[in-house]
Amino acid sequence: MNPAQCRYAKSHEWVRIEGDLAVVGITDHAQDALGDITFLELPKTGGAVEAGKECGVVESVKAASDIYSPVSGTVAAVNDRVVDAPEIINKEPYAGGWLFKVKGVDAAAVAALMDAAAYDTFLESGK
């Protein structure tokens, strides 16, 4: 998976469109800042998520942090593999470490998120 194919939220989540679903995860920057991830609480399949709103928690040896959905829609799937083995996110945040998939997403809302270059600039600015 190529991170350049993702769109990014300022809260350090990524989204990638796969067919009619939006796949969501946390960025390499976020997993690196958190350190070894030890626990995840993800939204429930069938539940609604709203762009910019808290929908889960990620805990690490360093801190606990909220997960925010970068898009609005209905949760179509949750990655049970990372719930059982959260360290996968540290190893492959853009591939096997995805968190959940959302259906019913507005393509314009995804397009409005930062592309990889804009996210890199955002990180460099420190804001």
C-alpha positions in Angstrom: 0.0 0.0 0.0 1.3 3.4 -1.0 0.7 6.2 1.5 0.7 8.6 -1.4 -2.7 7.1 -2.4 -4.3 8.2 0.9 -5.9 11.4 2.1 -5.1 12.7 5.6 -6.9 14.4 8.5 -5.1 16.9 10.8 -5.8 14.4 13.6 -3.4 12.0 11.9 -5.8 9.5 10.4 -5.6 8.4 6.8 -8.4 7.3 4.5 -8.1 5.3 1.2 -11.0 4.5 -1.1 -11.4 0.9 -2.1 -14.4 0.4 -4.3 -17.4 1.8 -2.4 -15.7 1.7 1.0 -13.3 4.1 2.7 -10.6 2.3 4.6 -9.3 4.2 7.7 -6.2 3.9 9.8 -3.7 6.0 11.7 -0.6 7.5 10.1 3.0 6.3 10.4 3.7 9.6 12.2 0.9 8.9 14.7 2.0 5.3 15.5 5.6 6.5 15.8 4.6 9.3 18.3 2.6 6.8 20.3 5.2 4.1 20.5 4.3 0.5 21.0 0.5 0.2 20.7 -1.0 -2.1 23.3 -4.8 -1.7 23.1 -7.5 -0.5 20.6 -11.1 0.4 21.0 -12.8 0.7 17.6 -16.3 1.7 16.5 -18.9 -1.1 16.1 -19.8 -2.6 12.8 -23.1 -1.0 11.7 -22.6 2.1 13.8 -22.3 5.6 12.4 -19.2 7.6 12.4 -19.0 11.4 11.8 -16.1 13.2 10.2 -13.9 14.9 12.8 -15.7 13.2 15.7 -14.1 10.7 18.2 -14.9 7.1 17.3 -12.3 5.0 19.2 -9.2 4.9 21.3 -5.7 3.8 20.8 -3.4 3.1 23.8 0.3 2.7 23.8 3.1 2.4 26.3 3.4 6.2 26.2 -0.1 7.5 26.0 -3.8 7.0 25.2 -5.2 8.9 22.2 -8.6 9.3 20.6 -9.2 8.1 17.1 -11.3 10.5 15.0 -13.1 9.4 11.8 -11.8 11.4 8.8 -15.2 10.7 7.0 -18.9 10.3 7.8 -20.8 7.1 7.1 -21.6 3.7 8.5 -19.0 1.3 9.7 -18.9 -1.7 7.3 -16.1 -3.6 8.9 -13.6 -3.5 11.7 -10.1 -5.0 11.6 -10.3 -7.7 14.3 -6.7 -8.7 13.5 -5.4 -5.4 15.0 -7.7 -5.5 18.0 -6.2 -8.9 18.8 -2.6 -7.8 17.9 -2.4 -4.0 18.0 1.4 -4.1 17.4 0.5 -4.7 13.7 -0.2 -1.0 13.5 3.4 -0.2 14.5 4.7 -2.5 11.8 2.4 -1.7 8.9 0.2 1.3 9.6 -0.9 1.7 5.9 -1.5 -2.0 5.1 -2.4 -4.7 7.6 -2.8 -2.1 10.3 -6.0 -0.5 8.9 -8.7 0.1 11.6 -12.1 0.2 10.0 -14.0 0.5 6.8 -16.8 3.0 6.2 -19.6 2.8 3.6 -21.8 5.7 2.3 -18.9 8.1 2.2 -19.2 11.4 0.3 -16.3 11.4 -2.3 -16.1 15.2 -2.1 -15.4 15.0 1.6 -12.6 12.6 1.0 -11.2 14.9 -1.7 -11.3 17.8 0.7 -8.8 16.0 3.0 -5.0 16.6 2.7 -3.1 14.7 0.1 0.3 13.2 1.1 2.3 16.3 0.2 0.0 18.6 2.1 0.1 16.2 5.1 3.9 16.3 5.0 3.9 20.1 4.9 1.4 20.0 7.9 3.8 17.8 9.9 6.8 20.0 9.0 4.9 23.1 10.2 4.4 21.6 13.6 0.8 22.8 13.8 
